Amino acid sequence: MESAPWTVIAAISVAVVLLCILARFFFRLLKHLLFAVIIGVIAAFIWVQMQPSAPVNLSIGKRAYSSVNGEFVGTVVAASEDPKMGAVWIIQQPGGYKVKYPKSFLQLRDQ
């Protein structure tokens, strides 16, 4: 049985009207979501900028020399606290190995 042309036209008209209504709704929703994302990005940026940064140790990268004989030991890569030795420098020796030395045992100089 063939459907009348007016029912096809009516069905297409109803579909177009429904699509227009849905498009308006989703456009408004999308607009609000986009606005919320932009506000979130701005808030996250401000939050990160307000956080204090870690203090930079200016001794890292300096050359370490023995305070006993003045011999070159290596380059400072970090500072730490050791339970047995106390305050220590972590030194990268010329061979690439990292070793802990007490801070009182070393003199630091710029490169």
C-alpha positions in Angstrom: 0.0 0.0 0.0 1.4 3.3 -1.0 1.4 6.2 1.5 -0.1 9.4 0.5 2.3 12.3 -0.3 0.9 14.5 2.4 1.9 11.9 5.1 5.5 11.9 3.9 5.5 15.7 3.8 4.0 15.8 7.3 6.5 13.3 8.7 9.4 15.3 7.2 8.0 18.5 8.6 7.7 17.0 12.1 11.2 15.7 11.9 12.6 19.1 10.8 10.7 20.8 13.6 12.0 18.3 16.2 15.5 18.6 14.9 15.3 22.4 15.2 14.1 22.2 18.7 16.8 19.7 19.7 19.5 21.8 17.9 18.5 24.9 19.9 18.5 22.9 23.1 21.9 21.3 22.5 23.4 24.6 21.3 22.4 26.2 24.5 23.8 23.3 26.5 27.0 23.3 24.5 27.3 27.1 25.1 27.1 26.5 28.8 29.5 23.6 28.8 32.0 25.6 26.8 31.7 28.5 29.2 32.2 26.2 32.2 35.3 24.7 30.6 36.8 28.2 30.0 36.1 29.3 33.6 37.7 26.0 34.8 40.8 26.6 32.8 41.2 30.1 34.1 40.6 29.0 37.7 43.2 26.2 37.3 45.7 28.6 35.9 45.3 31.1 38.7 45.5 28.2 41.3 48.8 26.9 39.8 50.2 30.4 39.7 49.4 31.1 43.4 51.2 27.9 44.6 54.6 28.6 46.0 57.4 27.1 43.9 60.1 24.9 45.5 63.2 26.8 46.6 66.1 26.4 44.3 69.4 25.3 45.7 72.0 27.5 44.2 74.8 25.0 45.1 73.6 22.5 42.5 75.9 22.4 39.6 78.9 23.8 41.4 82.2 21.9 41.6 83.1 20.2 44.8 86.7 20.1 46.1 88.0 18.3 49.2 88.6 20.6 52.1 91.6 18.4 53.2 93.8 18.6 50.1 91.8 20.7 47.6 91.4 17.8 45.2 88.5 17.9 42.7 85.8 15.4 43.9 82.9 16.0 41.4 79.9 18.1 40.7 77.0 18.7 43.1 73.7 17.2 41.9 71.7 17.4 45.1 71.6 18.1 48.9 70.2 15.7 51.4 70.1 14.7 55.1 71.7 11.4 56.1 71.0 9.8 59.5 74.7 8.9 60.1 76.6 11.7 58.3 74.1 14.6 58.8 73.9 17.2 56.1 75.4 15.8 52.9 76.1 16.8 49.3 75.4 14.2 46.6 78.3 14.5 44.2 78.5 13.1 40.7 82.1 11.9 40.3 83.9 12.3 36.9 83.2 8.6 36.3 79.4 9.2 36.6 78.9 7.6 40.0 76.9 9.5 42.6 78.4 9.6 46.1 77.4 11.2 49.4 79.9 13.5 51.2 79.4 15.4 54.4 79.0 19.2 53.7 81.9 19.9 56.2 84.3 17.7 54.0 83.8 19.8 50.8 84.4 23.3 49.5 82.1 24.4 46.6 83.3 26.6 43.8 81.7 28.0 40.7 82.6 26.3 37.4 
